[in-house]
Amino acid sequence: MNTTINYFHESKLSAEPIVMVTAYDFTMAALAEAAGIGALLVGDSLGMVVQGKASTLSVTLDEIIYHTGMVVRGAPGSFVLADMPFMSYQVSVEAALEACGRVMKEALAQGVKLEGGAVICPQIKALVGTGIPVMGHIGLQPQSVHLYGGFGKRGKTQKERELLLRSARLVEEAGAFALVLENISHALAEEITAAVRIPTIGIGAGPACSGQIQVFHDLLGLQPDYQPRHSKRYAAIGESIITALNSYAADVRQGQFLSK
């Protein structure tokens, strides 16, 4: 398997749904690639699911580079995107070029994802102009959680729906090759998907998107006590791990570990 950016273009043309998951280390990436999922996002969600923090805001550029490098090594045949962290690209076009350039050169990512609409279109245009593929991201933007007052659904009012539709078109015009739609109504996601030529990737945005992305931990139940509304749990790996570790601990305490 050798997935490139063409996967997104071809999937949009053929109407074959795009499958993406997040990955944060070598092992996760290798497992995803072995399952035939060739498009991976090193999400700044690592701040929450890996580091145990309340939001994504404190994730640093160096941490994204570190985790992206592991994912690239674990899935050499996959298209790996790095999620650019808060304030690594918003300040200026120059800052965006420098930060994204580091991710491409040091971690060997094949593209980046930026949150935001019209305000970051100059950055998108400049990045694409230098040869860096950009995936956009509108709807719920976790890096703006304090502006929203939480992680609730976006696009509830007519004014916000119109803003999101306009943002999608502007991000496309700026040169993004795909667009994440997070936590918006299914009807609005369907409208945006029909309005733009680039593929849309949904997370909590319904089945009408061109594809879906989910957090690795949510799909596999790695956190037994947490299940987002927008995710479906396909395994209970967290519970299996706890059971296995309990068995290991019992063997050691009873003097039976590798006793035969």
C-alpha positions, 0 to 999 in steps of 0.5 A: 500500500502506498497512499498519496494525496491522490487518494482524496481526489480519486475518492471524491470522483468515484464517491468511494468513502474516505477512511481516516483515523488518528494515530499518535505513535509507531504501533498505532500507525502500524496497526492502522496501516495493516488494517488497510487504513492508509490516511492517518492524522496525527491529531492535536487530540493527543493532548487529551487522549495521550497526555490526559489534558482537558483540551488540545491547547497546550500541545506544542509544535515540538510534540506534534513533530515528535509524534508525527515522526513515529507515525510516519515510521510506523506506517511508511505506506500511508498518507500522514497528516500533522495537525498543526497546534494552537498558535503555530500558524495563526500569527502570520503567514510567515509563522505558518510557513516556518512551523509547517515547514518544520513538520514536513522536513523534520517529521516527514509528514505529507501534509498539514491540517489547519483549523479555521475559515476565512481568517487563515486562507492567506496561510493556506494559499501560501502553504499550498504555493510552497508545495505543502498540502493543506486539509482545512477544518471548520465547524467545531474547532477544538482550539477555539473551545474557550471562544465557544464556551465548550465542545457543543455542536456548531452551526445552530443558527442561520447566521452561523450556518451561512458562515460555515458554508462561506468558510468552506468555499473560501478554504477550497478557493485558497487551495485546501485539498480536503475539509474536515467538518466537525460536530455540525448538523447532518443536513449542513454537512450534506449541503457543504459537501455538495457545495464544494469540489474537494472531499469533506471528512466528517467527525460528528457530521453525519454520513453524507460527508465524503469520508469519516475520521475518528480517534483511535482510542474511541474506536477501540475502547481504549478508555473504558469510561469514555465514549463520545456521542459521535463515535462507535466503539468496535472493540473493548480493548481497554477492558481486555488490557486491564484483564490481561494485566490483572492476570499477569499481576496474579501470576507474579504474586503467586510465583507462577510467572514463567514457572514452567 
